[in-house]
Amino acid sequence: MFHTAFVSEAGSFIDNRDYFAFVELDDMACYVIADGLDSDKEVRSAEMAAHIIMEFFMERPSLSRRRLKDSMMHAHEWLKYESRRVRLKASLLVVITDYTRMVWASCGSTRLYHFRGGRLLSKSMDQSLSQVLSNQGQIAEHAVSDHEERGNLLNYMGRSDRFEPVISPKVKLMDGDVLLLCTPGVWEETDTPEMLDALGEAPDPTGFTDLLEEIVLSKQRQVVNNYTAAAVYVDKAYKEEPKKRWKWIKRGAVALFALLLVGGGLWYMKAKEVARMAEAAAQMVEYEEDGDKYAATGDYGKALKAFSEAKNRATQVKDKVHFQLLRNKQKIAQMIVDGDGYVKDKDYDKALNSYTNAKAAAEKYKIFKVEHIEERFLQTASYDRVDEVIKKGDLKSQGQDYSGALEIYRKAKTEAIEAAYPAAEKDLNAKMDDAQEKLDKIEQETKTLQADKLEKKGDRSLAAMDYAGAIESYTLAQEIYQEINKLERVLAMERKITKADEKLHPVVPASTAAAGAAGTEDQNSAPRDPMTAESDKEGTSS
């Protein structure tokens, strides 16, 4: 009996690029663990490779080393084919067993540990530069996990040049054996003694993987990578009984019975395979029709997904003609979707290039409306022109030529409206408000300086007793302060004007003026002094 458990987490990251899958049939089992090495957001290379390996195994379960290598090469070719946006890459380990023996294949940095009797019996080797250095004796084996070149892989699934997976010989399994399949997120953080301690404490595969996870997290790294560990406990390996005469009789009877039924059995299996192929063919046609409808209406995102599903079904039924046709349709939809994404990111050069290529390829297929692609191209070109005008305005603004910037922004807004570019309109409104605000601020500061100069000029005229000149300067300053809404300065100027006017036109009290007029009249009508009069007489007589 075999018992399996696994743990797989994303660590510090949002996405878990690791993947584990297994199937345990009556007579054979297959275990696949993979670590995605690329950063594609839509395609999971590890999951894709694992599914392809499992499908290959399920088609014809076998312990053949040649067939195992063929499955690895098949998955490798699929990753290469699907590498449209980025190079899809993965490290992968697959273990196949008939419950008596096992054979495994690996590439990259996923590992297999084989424990027996509480000790490490064997483990797979990485295809990394650090492992090569260890093999050459330049570094110790235990230092591979910590070496700076452990991530420098010399071989991995999906590489553009030669791919060479490692295929093991057939290994006999014993009761109590434990197989551990893990990604670098586990073995880089867990050394062999820690694994053995966890194995000794764990009562079952679930306990073993849980303890390994605790060890990984206990290291408290600032960044925890994706980690996956799968444990397979061989509680009871299948063993053939010693050869006995009755056993051969039984085998002969079974063989004879099989011969009697072989015709019907083969027909049954053939019919089942034909039904499966027919279902896949029907799904291929259905998905293709859906993709054509979506493409005709301009919903290229859904069209892309439908064409991809149809292409996968074409692969299953081995229809090379439809596979090529669907691949071409998928490429066109992908180019348009990529172009839309570039527009969203404002990378208009790439968007225009994608639309141009899509338009050229779409002319061969009626389902793709070339005018739709042309509309996207023209609209993107308009967006590009608007953004170029905005950049010119930004340069003016950076040079503090806000008046010039405002003029350019107004022109760009007109073009944005004509191009149906609402995002640019919103951005331009904000830029125009900012430029106008800065212009208003400069104008206010300029007029404030002008009014201040007039006020100081009035102060100097007042000190020089040029009251009329002071009033004139204060009045002009007051008008400017009124214009820029500085009310406190308006009132201040009013007080200064009043003060200067009082100096220019002093007010004479009424009592003082009356007294002056009476003194003049008395002087004219008063009697003359007698002595003066006498002198006058004497003078006259003489």
C-alpha angles and dihedrals in degrees: 000000000000124000122194135192133164144182125206126176138167095231111199093348133087095229127050106218092183122095136189128187134167142172127197113199127183094267105016142027135200128201123189128184123178139180118207112225100185132075102227108146097204105038123055103209094191093052093045094051093046092051092050091051091049092048090050090051094047092052090063118355109215142157090216113134090209093054090046090055090047090055091051092050091047092054090045092055091049092054090050091049094049092049097107104130099023136358107274111221135175143171110223141183125189126187122192123187139174088204089259102059136010138208125193139191128198144177131182120003108325112118142211120206118193114200125189128175092355092304135099106258097180144330136201121253127237121241091230136120091247090057090050090052089050092049089052091051095245093120132021120261093241090054094063092086092056101035117118091232095055090104094048097099119196093192134023140150113277099027115150097234133039117345119203117176121193113247117195127214117251111283123203116232126218135198110278096024116145125205120199119194114188145162125231090268087073108032094043089058099037124060124203097262090053090051091050091049091051091047090052093051098042117090094196142005092274091055090046095054092043091054091048089052090051090052092051093049094042090066086071095211117186088234120032112198125215108285133193130176127178122187124198116193115202099208092166126009117207113256129188116233120239114280112272133173094242089053092059090047089052092047090049091052092049091048092050091049090049091052090052091052099034094098094052092040093052092047090049092051091044092050091049091051092048090051091051092049091047091052091050091049091050091049090049091056092044094050092046091052090050090050092050091052093049091047092050091054093045097250094132096165092063090039090056092053093047093049090049092053091046091050091052090053089049088056091052093052091040092235101160094180095055091039091060092043093050092045090056092049090047091052092053093049089046092053091052092047090048090050091052089051092051090051090053089052090046091240092138097167092061091042092054090048092051093049092047092053092044092051092051092050095042094059089081093058124062093202090070111075105222089197089060091055090045090053090052090049095050094045091050090049088052091050089050092052092049091050091050090054090048090053090055090052090049090054090053090049092049088053089052092246091135094162091056091044091052091052092051092046090054090052091048091050091055090052091046091054091050090048093048090238104153095170090059091046091056092046092048093051089057092046092049092049090050094049092047091048091053091047091051090049092051091047092050092049091049094050091045090056090047093051091045090054091051090049092051090047089054090050090054092048090050091051089051090051090245090138096167091052090048092053091050094052093044091050093052091047090049091054092053093047088051090052094052091043098244096148096173090059091046090058091045091054090049090057093048092049090052091050093050092046090053089054091048095046108028115195114236114211114242096234092055093052093049092050092054093052094050093052091057094052094050091051091058098048105034120117115259122251111268093229091051090049092049090052089051090053094050090050091052094050091052 
